Every structure is written in C-alpha cells, then in structure tokens.
Amino acid sequence: KIKIGNEKVLRARLNDAHFFFLKDQEKPLIERKHDLSAVTYHNLLGTLSDRTERIKSLLIDWGKKINLDTSDCITLADLSKNDLVTLMVNEFPELQGTMGKYYCLSEGLESHIAEAIEDQYKPRYSGDSLPKNRLAKSLALADKFELIAGLISIDLMPTGDKDPYAMRRNALGILSILMSEKFEITLDYLIESSLRIFVSNSTKREVSVKKMQGFISDRIFFFFKEQGYRADCIMACMNFAFVDPYSFPFLLKELEKVAMNIDSNELFSINKRIKNILEKAGIYGNNSEPIDQNLLVEKAEKDLFLFSSHLYEQIKFQIAHNQFDKYLKSCIDFKKPIEDFFENVLVNVDDTDLRNNRIFLLSYIYSIMNQLVDLSLVSKGHNE
C-alpha cells in the first residue's frame, strides 16, 4: 500500500513536470526576459530585470578584460535568469539554471551558453563542482558579486549565525572560482566595479568597498584557517589575495615553509623593528622619499644601500615570475646587512638630514621586502 501510494504521488508530480515542460516551451526563453520586471528581487534593489541588467553590465566589463566574446556575454546575461519565471522553476525552484540549460538546448542555442546558465549557481555547497569554462565562471562571479555588493550597499550584512541571503556561501564560491584559474583581473577591481553599479557617490562607495574587502578577507581567513594554515601567515599574505587570488595559496604555502625555519625568525623581528621606526617617524607606507647617497657616511649603511639596490632588481624579477620561494629567500638574505646596520649605525642622531636619510633607507628596504607579504605580522615559529 505504501509503495502504491508513493507511486501515485510520484506519477502525479511527473505528469505535472511533463505538462510544465511542454507548456514552457510554447514561449521562447528570450521572450521571458520581459517577465522579470514583474518580479521583485528586493524592495531596495529593484526587480529581477534590474538585477539581470546589473549582472550583464559586470559580465560585459569583466569579459573585455579577460578576452571573452562580448556578444556571448550579452546573449548569456539576457538569458541567464529567464527560467525563473517559467512554470517548471516556479513549481520546482531547485531546478533554477538547470531548466534554463535544457530550454536553451531545446531551442538550438549553443551548448556553451546553455551550460553557463546552469553553472552560474555553482558551487552551491562545499565540494560542489565549479563552472566548466571561463564564460560560465564569469557569469557565476557576476551573479555572486552583484548579490553581495547589492546587499552591502543597503547595509545588509550577515550577523552571527544568520545569513538569510547566503552571502558567506556566495563569497566562498567566489574564492573557489578565482582560485581555480588565473584571471587577468584583480579581486580589488571586481569589488570596486561591483559596488560602482550600486553606489554612485565616490565617498560612500569607498566606505562600501572597505566593508566588502573586510567581509571577503574574513572568508579568506576562515577558509584557509580551516585547512590548517597558520593565522599569522594568512594575515601576512592577505593583501596579495586582492591582487592575485589564484596565486595566493602558493605564496601562503611558501611563507609557511619559511616561517617554520628557525633561521627566519630574526627576519620577522627585524621587520617589526623597522615598521615601528617608520610608524614613529610618520612615514610608514610612504616610500616616495629619495635617498641621498652623499649622506650615507657609515660603512654599514653604504653596504645596505648597495645590497638593496642589487636585490631590488632580483626580487622584482622573482615577483614578476611568481617565484615565491626565491622571493622569500631573497628577503632572508637581507637579514645580515640589516643586522650590521642596526649594530653599527645610530638612526636617531641629532642631525635631521642624516636621521631622515637613514629612515628613508629603512623605508626603502622595508618596501622591497614586503611587496607581497607583511613580514612584520609573522610570529616566531608558532601559530597564534
């Protein structure tokens, strides 16, 4: 009896699905685009039609930067959400994207467009498969960035365990996609351009950008912390994640190797010391002041300057070629000449020009070493 009852229910549902499938195909998918304007996405963010246009704007912009076909981007965006207003998806919401794919294929549209419509929601959960190609990945990124940027623009952030719009899951999806393939576009640009379509005022947008950077930073931190990486090493590399998210894990792995080497401990302490000096002098983060070689009077400071000039080109080459192990090794090579400098040269002398020149030299050294990693944040051989 139970079996017969289940079969009756299942047969009825399958008959419904068959009816919906046939009925939906009476109207071409592209013509359903107009129906999206009748569906409210969020009372402060407009309709599904508004959302689709924002996603299209992002997809076209990013597509140009990573050499996607613009006509593909437009076609894909115009079709991407149309299955949401079909009878099938209305009855079976979990089939969003999937039905868009099959309706596209039944209409004879290109398979890579159809596949991208289904893939835009991936990854749906941890361990889910990723979109299959660059076009699909770009749509998935546009979908997720539009969602997060829009909600941040109206001050809707997850609180505690509450995340009704799945912002955290979407952020993790963004990271999974960006770390699966190297895109010729920075995470910072993706964030800024996403918020530009919501916040026109540059001052307010800057606030929103910082908020979104902080939100994504937290996701990066917890994502890698759960994989067993050291908290201090993750934070030391964090800025690089916003420049090149694909290469971030490789840099993090190399930094962890260096951090476990006891010979590197003094390098981290030296960087903390230099950072403190620069902060007290009020020039931390400002490396534009030139060094006057005529004011380099002590042998140790002359040697440090010559050594740094040589190592600058070496490190520049290593960074350009993502040779993270060699870059960090070059940083370690700085340890001896910097130690000699601090042993034999007094920074805070009475002569203002001499003092400033030595601070500028330290600033120059610090900027060379910390181009990819903030070495001052790494602790001595233990996890914090």
N, C-alpha and C positions, 0 to 999 in steps of 0.2 A: 504493500500500500504506500509506504514511504517513497519507494522507487517510482511508482506510478505518479504520485503527487508531484515529485520533483521534475519528472519528465514533462508533465503538463505545464508547470511554471516555466521551465526552460524552453519548451516549444513555443509558448506564447511570447516569450521575450525574443526568441529568434525570429518569429514571424513579424514582430514589431520592428526589429532591426532591419529585416529584409524590406519591409514597407518603407521605412525611413530612407534606406539606401537608394531605393528606386526613386522615391519622391524627391530627394535632394538633388538627384542628377537631372531633374527637369529644368533646373536653372543653373547656368554655368557658374563656376565658383567665383570668377572675377566680378560677376554682376552682384554678388552678395556683399561686396565692399561697401556699397551704399547703406546696407542694413546695419552696419557697425555704428553709424551715427545715432541710432535709436537706442543703443545700449550704453548705460553709464558705467564708466570704468571706476571713477572716484569723483565725488561731488566737487572736489577742489582741483581735479586733474582732467576733467572732461570726459569724453566718450571713448569707446574703443576705437572709433575712427580717428580721434585726436591722437590716441596712443600709437596707432599704426603709422600715422604721418611722422611722429617723432622718431619712431624706430627707423622709418625709411630715411629720414634726414641723417641719422647717425650712420646707417649702413652705407649710404652713398659717400659720405665724408670719409669714413674709415676705408671703404673699398678703394677709393682713389689712392690712398696712402699705401695700400698693400697690393695694388695692381689687380683688383677684381674688375670684371666687366660691369660697367655702370648699368647697362640695360638689364643684366641679370639681377643686379641689386634692386632695381626699380620693380621688375616683374615679381621677384621673390617677396619684397616688402608688401606690394599691393595684394598678394595672395595669402600672406602669412597668417592672418587672423580670421579669414573669411569663414573657415569651417566652424568657428564659434557660434555662428548664427544659423547653423544647419539643424535639422530635426534630430539627426543622429547624435550630434555632440550635446544638444540640449537634453536629450534623454540619457546619454552616456558620457558625462563630462570627462571621464578618464581617457576618452578617445580623441581629445583635442590634439591636433598635429597629425595623428595617425590617419584620421579621416581626410584631413586636408591633403595628405600624401596620396591616398587612394583616389580621391576625386580628381586630383591633378592628372594622375596616370590614366584614369578612365577617359579624360578629355584629350589625351595625347600630348600633354605637356612634357617637357624634357625631364628626365629622371633625376638629374642633379637638383632641379628646382623642387621637385616633389619630395625627395629625400631631405632636403634642407628644411622644409616645412615641418616634417616630423621631428627632426633633430633639434629644432630651436629650443625645446624644453629640456634638453639633456645638458648635464647629468641631473636626473630628478632626485637622486639619493646617492649616498656614499657608495662608491664601487660601480655605479651605473656607467654604461658605455658613453663615450663622447661623440659629438657630431663628427661625421666622417670626412668632411673636406673643409677647405678654407671659407667657402661661401656659407656653408652651414654653421661653422664656428662663429663667423662674423655676425650672422643673424642671431645666434644664441647669445653672443656677447651684447649686441644691441638691445635685445629683449631684457636681459638681466640688468644692464647698466641703466636703461630707461626706468625700470621699476625702482631700483634703489635710489637713483638721483631724484626721481619724482617725489618719492616719499620723504627723502631728506629735505627737499625744497619746501615741504609743508610741515617740517618738524615732526615727522612720524618715524620714530626710531624704536627698535626692539627694547623692551625693558624686562630684565630678569629672564624668566622662562617664557615670557610672552613675545611671540614673533608672528603675529597673525598674517603678515604678508610674505613670510618666508624669506626675509631679507638676508639672514645669515646663510641659509641654504643657497640662495642665489649668488651670494658673494663667494662661497666655496666653489660653486660651479664656474664662476669667472676665473678663479685661480687655477682650477683643474684644466680649463681650456687654454689659458695663457701659458701654462707650464707644459703643455703637451706639444707645442710648436712655437718656433720663434717668429713673432710678428714684427714687422718694421714700424712699430708704433709703441709709445711708452704708456705705462699704466697711468701716469700723471695726465697725459693727453686724453686718454679715454675718460677719466674722471671729469676733467675740466670741460671737455666738449659735451659730455652728457648733461652737466649742470647748466651749460650755456643755453640749452633749449628751454630751461625752466626759469632761470634767474637772469634777467637782463641787466640788473644793476651790478656793476663790477665789484663794488664793496661788499654787497650782500653775497654775491657769488663766491668771493674769496673766503667768506666765513663758511659757506656750504661746502666748498672744496676741502677745507681743513677738516670739517666734520666727516666728510666721506672718506678722506685719507685715513683719519683716525679709525673709522669703522672697519675699513679694509685691512689696516695694519693689525687690528685686533684679530681678525680672521686669519691672517698670515701667521701671526704669533702662535695662536692656539693650534692651527693646522700642523705646524712643524713641531711644536712642543709635544703634541700627542704622538708624534712619530719618534720621540726620544731625543730630539736635538736640545742643546743647551740654551737656556733662556737668554743668557748674556750674548751668545754668538748670534742668535736670531736678531736681537735688537741691534747689534753692531752692524749687521748687513741690511737692516730694514730699508734704508734709503735706496739701496740698489734695486730692491724689488720693484720700486716705482719707475725705474729706468729700464730694466730688463728682467721682467718676471720669469721668463723662460730660463735664463742663466742663473737666477737667484739660488736654486737648490745646489748647483755645482759650486758656487762661491761659498755657500754655507758649509758644505762638506769639507772644503779645503781649509776654511777657518777653524773648524772643529779639530782637524788634524794638527794644525799649528798650535791651537790652544792647549792641546794635551801634551805638547812638548815643553818640558820644564825650561829649556833654553830660551823659550819665547816669553816667559813670564816678565822679564825685565823690560821687554819691548812694550808691553801693555802699561807697565808702571811709568815708563818714560813718557808715553803718550798722555797719560793722565797728568803728569807733571807739566808738560808743555801746554796742554789745554788749560790748566789752572793759571799759568803765567799769562796766556793770551786773554783769558777772560778777565783777569785783574787789570790788564792793560787796556781792556775795552776794544780789542781788535779781533776777537775770536770770530771766525767765519769771514773775515775780510782779509784777503791775501793779495790785494792790489798794490800795496806799497812796495816800491823798488828797494833793492839792497844796494847800498853804496859800498863798493869793494874797497875804496880808499879808507873806509872806516873799519875794515877788518884788520885789526892790529895784532891779535894773538894768533899763534900758530894753529891752535885747535879750532878756532872759528874759520880761519882760512881753509884748513883741511876739510871742515864740514861743508863749507860752501862749494868747494871744488868737487867733493864727493857727491853732493846732492845734485849738482849740475849734470854730472855724468849719469847718475842713477835716474834722474828725471826722464831722460830720453828712453832709457831701458824700461822703466815702468810704463811709460806712455805706450811703447810697443807691446808690452805684455798685456796691458788692459785692452788695447785695440784688438788683440787676437784671443781674448778671453783665456789667457794663460794664468789662471788664478793662483795656481801653486807657485809659479815663478814670481808673480807679483808679490805674494806674501813672503816668499824667500828674500826678495829684494828689500822688503820692509825690515826684515830681521837683520839684514846687512847694515842697516842704519844704526843698530844698537851701539856698536863700538865707537864710531866717531861722535855720536851724541853723548855717550858717557864721558868721552875725553873732553868734550866741550864743557859739560857741567862741572867736570873736575878742575879744569884749568881756566875757565872764563867766568867772570862775575857779570851777571846780566844787569842787575840793578845798581849800576855805577852812577856817580853824580853827574857825569857828562850826559846831557839829554840826548844829543845826537848819537853818541856811542850806544847808549841804552836802547834807544828806539831802533837803531840798526840791528842790534842783537835780537830784539823782539821780532823784528821783521824777518830775520833769518830763521828764527824758530817757527814763525808763521808759515814761511815758505816750505820748510821741512815737513811741518805737520800736514800741509795741504797735499804734498807729494805722497806721503804715506797713506793718508786717509781718503783717497779718491773714491774707493769702493766700499771701504769698511771704516767704521769709527772704532779704532783700536783701543781707545780710552775706555770703552764700555765693556771690554773683555776682562773677566776676572781671572785670578791666578789659579788656573788648573782645576777649578771646581764649578759645579753647577749651582746657580743661585735661584 
